[in-house]
Amino acid sequence: MTSALRAQSARSASVALFTLATVFAGMLGPLQALVNGRLGATLNDGHAAALISFGTGLALMLVVVLARGRTRRAFFALPRQLRRGELPRWNFFAGLCGAVIVLSEGVTVGFLGVAVFQTSLISGLVISGVLCDRLGIGVPVKQAITIQRGLGAFLAVGATLLVVSPSWSAPHMIALAIMPFVGGLLAGWQPAGNSEIGRLSGSMLVSITWNFLVGFVALGAVYLVRMAATGAHFSLPDTWWMYLGGPLGLLSIALMALLVRRLGLLLLGLASTAGQLIGSILIELAVPSHGGSLHLVTVVGALVALAAAAIAMIPARSAAPARTADTGD
């Protein structure tokens, strides 16, 4: 075997290995959803579950960021930079999107199951990605809504309809499925906001910490209002693994940040989406929600969502530069 063939074989093996690692990283998403869903069911309060999940993640990130002088100074400088308007304000509040997703995990997973939740979430993400690319949000060039991207968005809607079809006779279940779908729609612009904060602070660790802080403060403020208005009582679970929602999310983020340099955005997106859907199906088989069985249409819907993601990620042949004015000032 020539040196060129050996090098090509080594590269192929490397890509395959990193792709498998990305699939594994994607599987952490449904595992986090399961933990937060069980936490919400145990506490009988999905809001409290989201608050705990964000709180554990925030605590870990503060330990990491505050331990180093450079990241500590960059973190404490962000409020001043916000007041000076050095970035569009919406970038600083991207953590609200993550809060919506984690809140929907705590509220809906116990009823919908991980597979339905994850498929609805990914479908919303696909549509959001197509729209954000078209508007030039978080990308250097605008991407037109091509036939492929339009088909991907159409299939995403179809995937959501498929996974909720067994619940047509239960309107409240349909309403619950809309929550992760909306979370996916909102989360499309979250990476753009986090990326801009990372650029401003010079550290993605600072950006991730700020993301968790914003989500935690927002969830906490609303919970305090609930406590005052309804007498809601905050409690902590006794089971240790129910505190793993935040750390699992952080581990997934860290792995994705490392793997994107090896695979690129397209392959990373496809592999992580596959991991999320495969993981959600496996979890649903191993730990079915309410002891029920996994519906065939749920599996089909997950496959359709994967196809939607694959088609929507096909790059356009030409693109127009995104104007700065489109992202605000």
Buried (B, 14 or more C-beta within 10 A) or exposed (E): EEEEEEEEEEEEEEBEEBBEBBBBBBBBBBBBBBBBBBBBBBBEBBBBBBBBBBBBBBBBBBEBBEEBEEBBEBBEBBEEBBEEEBBBEBBBBBBBBBBBBBBBBBBBBBBBBBBBBBBBBBBBBBBBBBBBBBBBBBBEEBBEBBEBBBBBBBBBBBBBBBBBBBBEEEEEBBEBBBBBBBBBBBBBBBBBBBBBBBEBBEBBBBBBBBBBBBBBBBBBEBBEEBEEEEEBEBEEBEEEEBBBBBBBBBBBBBBBBEBBEBBEEEBBBBBBBBBBBBBBBBBBEEEBBEEEEBBEBBBBBBBBBBBBBBBBBBEBEEBEEBEEEEBEE
